[in-house]
Structure formats: structure tokens, C-alpha cells
Amino acid sequence: MPNFAGEIHAIDSKLLTLELPGPNLLEFRCSKKTKYFDGTKKIASSDLKPGDRVAVEARRALDGTLDAAIVRLDRPKPPQ
């Protein structure tokens, strides 16, 4: 599955817009099948907000759009 990383530009229950380097915007459709994680902990989509960095695993739908399968919150690693 293709993996995309970037910053959340906008999010609601049906659509996630990701800002990629460039800046380019890429939209993903979200559904009941979309799973959201913070590390290994499952979270709700409402826990994510614009500005959060995420990695999105997506599938291309028959109509050419991208369906988000897994969205992982990408937290910065603490300094050692």
C-alpha cells in the first residue's frame, strides 16, 4: 500500500487533506474502515487536528481517489 507523510491541512469524518512538501495538498477519503493510531494505541479521528504530522497508508479506489486505510500520528522522537 502506498504510504504518504505530511501535515494535516484539514480533517473531518469523511475527508483528510494532507499537506505534502512542496507544498502540495492531497485528499484522502475516510470511512468506517479507516483506522487511526498513535503509536500502537488506537485513537479516534477526532483526536487528530490540523498541524499534526501523520503517515497515511492508502488504497487507490476505482474512481482514482485515495481511500485512507491507516492513519498514524507521527510524534517527534524525544531527545536522548
Secondary structure, DSSP 8 states (H G I E B T S, - for coil): --EEEEEEEEE-SSEEEEEETTTEEEEEE--TT-EEEETTEEE-GGG--TT-EEEEEEEE-TTS-EEEEEEEE-------
